[in-house]
Amino acid sequence: MGFVRKLGWLTVIVTVFLCLGCPPKPDQNSGGDEKKAKAGIIELGVPAHDRVDRPGGDSTDWKRFAVDVYETDLTLRIWWDNPNIRATVTLYDMFGSQLYALTHKLGERKESWGNIRIRKGEYFVKVTASSAESVYTLELKTAEMEVQEAPPPVNRPF
């Protein structure tokens, strides 16, 4: 009986030590934006800053944005503080259909994808890290915004 009791305590102690040494689950420390229903709102044309940290338990961020133009082209830009992160950026429409997915190219700090044809409605961006961690800046612009930002013409004397 004493042997069984000692074996039971030994099992409990080993289990506790093993659990203390376990890394966090992928989104255990996400902060609330790990699900589409909790997506953070971002504005078109305004850079949004966030962080994904796979080893630290924050591997997924969801963002959502609205488009008021009937039909336009979207440009998505992302800057990574850690260019060696393994990550994917995925664009979804309001119905949950995947429109575009891009895998981060290791070593690149800035990536840009344009001419993504979208219509008026609500959209979602999912940033997922499969290894490492990085702060990132995400910016979304429509074709109309790109035209508005063109520099004014320069008057030159003849």
VOSE-141842 format. One record per residue: z, y, x of N, C-alpha, C, O in turn; residue in three letters. Coordinates in steps of 0.02 Angstrom, whole numbers, plus 32768, in hexadecimal, padded with zeros to 4 digits. Each point is the difference from the previous one (the first is absolute). Layout:
REM VOSE-141842
ZYXZYXZYXZYXALA ...
***
This chain:
REM VOSE-141842
80007FC580298000803B7FD78000803F802B7FDC80307FF1MET 804C7FCF80448003803A802D7FBD800C80237FEE8039800CGLY 7FEF7F9280047FBF800680217FCD80217FD27FDA802B8015PHE 80277FC27FAA7FD1801C7FCF8010804A7FF67FD3802A7FFBVAL 806D7FE78002801480457FF87FE9802A803C7FE680377FF7ARG 80237FAF80457FEA8024803C7FB4800780017FE680348013LYS 7FF77F987FD87FB780027FFE7FE880347FCD7FCF8023800CLEU 80557FE47FBC7FEF80327FCD80078047801B7FD480297FF6GLY 80647FE5802D800A8042801E7FCD800D80367FE780398007TRP 80097F9580207FCE800880367FBD80127FE27FDC802B801BLEU 80127FB67FAE7FC1800F7FDE7FFF80487FE77FCE80248008THR 80697FF37FDC800580457FE77FFA8031803A7FDB80317FFAVAL 80477FC2803C7FFE802D803A7FBA8003801D7FE78037800FILE 7FF97F917FFA7FBB7FFE801C7FD180257FD17FD580268017VAL 80327FD07FA87FD580227FCF8008804C80047FCF80257FFETHR 806F7FF28007800D804880057FE0801C803F7FDF80357FFCVAL 80287FAB803C7FE28018803F7FB480007FFC7FE0802E8019PHE 80037FA07FC77FB87FFE7FF97FE680387FD37FCD801E800ELEU 80587FF07FBD7FEB80357FD280078045801F7FD7802C7FF3CYS 805B7FDE80378008804080217FC7800C80317FEF803A800DLEU 7FF57F92800E7FCB800880317FBA80027FE07FCF80088024GLY 802D7FF07F9A7FBF80007FDF7FE480477FFA8025802F7FF1CYS 7F9B7FD8801C7FE280437FF77FFB80107FB580027FD37FD6PRO 7FF7806D801A7FFB80137FB97FBF7FE57FE27FD07FF48024PRO 803080047F9A7FC37FEC7FDD7FCE8039800380148039800ELYS 7FAC7FBA7FE77FCC80338009800D80447FDF7FF18033801EPRO 802C7FCE7FA7800C80417FDE804980097FEC800F80247FD0ASP 801D7FBC8054804880047FF1801B80478007802E80147FDCGLN 7FB68014805180178044800D7FCA80347FF07FFA80338022ASN 7FE07FC07FAA7FC680297FF2801080477FE87FDA802E800ESER 805B7FDA7FCF801080437FE97FE380117FBC800280397FEBGLY 7FE27F957FF27FEB800C7FBC7FB580037FF47FEC7FFF7FC6GLY 7FEB8005806D7FB880067FF47FDA7FC080127FC580018010ASP 805E7FC67FEE7FE17FC180127FD87FE07FC87FDD7FCF800BGLU 8028804D7FB87FDB7FE67FC77FD680377FE18010803B8003LYS 7FB87FB07FE07FD180307FE28022802A7FCA7FF2803B7FFALYS 803B7FA77FE0802380247FCA802C8038801C8013802E7FDBALA 7FFF7FCE8064802B803380207FD9802C8030801E8020802BLYS 7FA07FE17FCF7FD68025802F8012804A8002800A80207FCCALA 7FF97FFB8071800D804780097FC180297FF17FC97FEB8011GLY 8040804D7FCF7FC7802B7FED7FEC802A803C802A801F8020ILE 7F957FE27FEE7FE5802D80337FCA802B7FE17FDF7FEC7FD0ILE 8018804F804B7FCD802E7FE77FC27FFD802C80057FF9803DGLU 7FC2800C7FA37FC1800380268001803D802E801380367FEBLEU 7FD77FC180527FFB8036802F80408012802480008029802EGLY 80387FB77FBF8041800E802080157FC3802880087FCA7FE4VAL 8000803E805E80157FC6802880437FE57FEA802F80257FF4PRO 7FD57F998007803F7FDE7FED80177FD6803B7FDA7FDA801DALA 8065802E7FF5801C7FDD803A802F7FCA7FE8802780097FD1HIS 7FD67FBD8050802E7FCA7FEF80027FD1803C7FE3800E8035ASP 803F7FBA7FC280097FD1803880007FB97FE5801E7FF27FCBARG 7FC27FE1805980067FB87FF3801F7FE0803D7FF180138039VAL 80397FBB7FBB80267FE1803780097FB67FEF80337FED7FE2ASP 7F9E7FEA803280037FB97FEF803F7FDF801C80227FDD7FDAARG 7FEF802C8066803D7FDF80188040801A7FDF80327FDD7FFBPRO 7FCC80627FEE803B801E7FE180057FF57FB5803080177FE1GLY 7FA17FC6800180047FF07FB97FE180337FD2801480057FC6GLY 7FBA802280527FDC80307FD67FB67FF9800E7FE2802C8020ASP 80017F9D7FC97FBA7FF380137FCE801B7FCE7FC47FFF800ESER 805180197FB77FD180167FCD801280447FE3803A800C7FF0THR 7F94801F800B800780417FDE7FC980057FCD7FC67FF2800FASP 804B80237FB57FCF800F7FCC8000804B7FF38035801F7FFCTRP 7F8F7FFD7FFD7FF780467FEE7FD080047FC57FD67FD47FF8LYS 8031805F7FDF7FD080097FCA7FEA80497FFD8024802D8015ARG 7F9F7FDC7FD17FE480437FFB7FD180027FC57FE77FCC7FE9PHE 800C80707FFE7FD4800A7FC77FC2802680158002802C802BALA 7FC67FC37FB57FC18023800C7FEC801F7FBD7FFC7FDD7FCDVAL 7FF6806580347FEE80247FC37FB5800B7FF87FEA80187FCCASP 7FEF7FD680667FB8800A7FFE7FE07FC27FE280157FC8800DVAL 7FB780427FC97FE17FC77FDD7FE97FCA8030800E7FC57FF6TYR 7FCF804F803F7FE87FD080327FF9802480427FE580378003GLU 80337FA9803280008021804180057FCC803880097FC57FF3THR 7FF18052804A800A7FD5803B80448011801D8014803A8004ASP 80107F92801080428008801D7FFD7FF1804B7FDE7FD28016LEU 80468056801180097FF38047804A7FF1800B802B80277FEBTHR 7FE37FA2803780447FED801080088004804B7FDA7FE38026LEU 805980417FEF800F8006804880487FEA800B802C800D7FD8ARG 7FDE7FD0806080447FEB801280098008804B7FD57FEC8027ILE 806480307FEC801380078046803D7FD5800D803080017FD8TRP 7FD07FD9805E80377FD380128023801A803E7FDF80118031TRP 80637FF37FCD80268012803D7FFE7FC680317FFE800B803DASP 80037FB87FAB7FFB7FC4802A7FBC7FE07FF47FF77FDD7FCEASN 7FD9802F805F7FBD7FE57FF57FFB7FB480077FCC7FE37FF3PRO 806A7FFD80227FFF7FB78009801F7FDA7FC6800D7FC48005ASN 7FFE805E7FC3801A7FDE7FC57FC77FD67FE17FC680138003ILE 804D7FB67FE07FD07FD87FD9800D80127FB780357FF17FE4ARG 7F99802F7FFD800980187FBC7FBF7FFF7FD97FCA7FFE801CALA 803E80047FA27FC780037FD3800D80377FCD803880097FE8THR 7F93801D8008800480347FCC7FD07FEA7FC97FC57FF4800CVAL 805680087FB67FD77FE87FC8800280337FC88034801B7FEFTHR 7F917FF27FF47FF9802F7FC97FF47FD97FBF7FD57FD47FFELEU 8052803C7FCE7FF97FDF7FBF7FF380347FCA801680398005TYR 7FC57FB37FC77FF7802D7FC7803A7FF77FCF802E7FD9800CASP 7FCF804C7FBD803680007FCF80097FBD7FDD80347FF37FE2MET 7F997FE2802280047FBE7FDF80187FC9803080077FC77FECPHE 8006804C805280177FCF80327FC97FDE8027800D7FD38027GLY 7FB580437FCF7FC87FE380257FFD801E80468007803D8009SER 7FF07F9980287FFB801880457FBB801F800A7FCD7FE17FF3GLN 8033805E80247FC18024800B7FEC7FFF80497FC47FFD8010LEU 806C8004801C7FF280088046803C7FE680288039800D7FEETYR 7FB97FD0804880367FE9802C7FE8800A80487FC77FF08011ALA 8065802880187FEF8009804680397FE8802C803A800D7FF3LEU 7FB27FD2804080317FE7803080018030803B7FCC8011801CTHR 807080037FF78009802F80377FE47FE28041800E7FC68010HIS 7FCC806280147FE67FEA804180348010803580138039800BLYS 80057F9280168033800A80337FEA803380347FC67FFF8016LEU 8066802D7FFD7FF2803380327FE980427FE3800080338023GLY 7FEB7FCE7F9E7FE8803E7FE1803B80277FE2802B7FE27FDFGLU 7FD7805E802C8034802A7FE37FE9801E7FBD802880087FD2ARG 7F98800880297FE6801E7FC27FC77FD67FE67FD37FEB8026LYS 802F80087F997FCA7FDB7FE07FEC80257FC1802A801E7FDEGLU 7F967FE180137FE680257FC77FCA7FD67FDE7FD57FE48021SER 802E801A7F9D7FCE7FDD7FD97FEA802D7FC8802980197FD9TRP 7F967FF380237FE7802E7FCD7FCF7FDE7FD17FF37FC48005GLY 7FF280647FCE7FCF7FEA7FCF80197FC77FD57FDA7FD27FEFASN 806580307FFF801C7FCE7FD27FF6801E7FBA802380307FEEILE 7FB07FB57FEB7FEE801B7FBF80377FF17FCD80117FC67FF4ARG 800B806E7FEE80357FF87FCE7FF2802D7FC47FD7802E8003ILE 804D7FC47FC67FFA80287FC38044801C7FED80337FEF801EARG 7FCD803B7FB0803E801F7FE880317FC87FED7FEE7FCF7FDFLYS 8051803A803680337FCF7FF080377FFE80348005802C802BGLY 80247FA07FD080387FF7802F7FEF7FC780307FE37FCD7FECGLU 802F803C80537FF17FCF8034803F7FF28029803080278000TYR 7FCE7FA28024803A7FEA80287FE87FEE80467FCA7FE4800APHE 8060802B80277FF47FED8046803B7FD68016803A80137FF6VAL 7FB77FB4802880357FD4801A7FF87FFC804C7FCB7FEE8019LYS 806A8023800A80017FFB8049802E7FC58011803B80007FEEVAL 7FAA7FCF803580267FC480107FFF7FF3804B7FCA7FFD801ETHR 80707FFB800080067FEF8047800E7FB68006802C7FE67FDEALA 7FAE7FF8804D800E7FB8800B80247FF58042801A7FC9800BSER 7FE98069801F80297FFE803D800D804680187FD9802E7FF2SER 805C7FDB803480128040801F801680337FCB800D7FEE7FC6ALA 7FF68051804E801480377FD47FDD803F80167FEC8007803AGLU 800C80277F977FE180408010800C80327FC980017FEF7FC4SER 8007804F80507FFC80387FD17FB5800B7FF67FD97FF8802FVAL 8013801C7F957FBA800E7FF37FFA803E7FD4802E80137FDDTYR 7F97800B80267FEF80387FD57FC27FEC7FDA7FCD7FEF801ETHR 803680157FA07FC97FED7FD57FE6803F7FDD802780277FE5LEU 7F977FE2801C7FE280397FDE7FC37FE97FDA7FD67FDB8019GLU 8025803B7FA97FC87FEF7FD47FDF80407FE88021802F7FEALEU 7F9D7FD3801B7FDB803B7FE97FC27FEA7FDA7FE27FCD800FLYS 800C805B7FBE7FC27FF47FDC7FC88029801F800D802D8028THR 7FB67FC37FC57FC68023801C8004804B7FF17FEB80288029ALA 802F7FEA7F9D800680467FEE80308024802F7FF4803A8011GLU 80407FA680048030801E802E7FE180098045800D80328021MET 7FCB7F9F7FF47FDF800580417FD1803C80027FFD80238032GLU 7FDF7FE97F977FD280397FFD8027804280017FEB802F8021VAL 804D7FD47FBB8027803D7FFD801C80138044800C803B800DGLN 7FFF7F95801E801D800E80417FCD801380358012800C803AGLU 7FAF7FF67FB47FCD80138031800C804980158012802A7FD7ALA 7FE57FE58069800D804480177FCE80307FE17FC87FEE7FF1PRO 804E805080057FD380327FE27FC5800E802F80077FF9803DPRO 7FC0801C7FA87FC88010802C8010803C802D8025802D7FEEPRO 7FBE7FD1804C800B803680307FC580307FFC7FC77FEB8005VAL 804880567FF27FCA80327FFF7FEE80118048802A80178027ASN 7F977FDE7FE97FE9800F80447FCD80397FFD7FD480007FD5ARG 8032802F80577FCF803680017FBD7FE6801A7FFE7FD4802BPRO 7FCC80467FBA7FBD7FEC80157FE78028803A7FC97FF58018PHE 
***
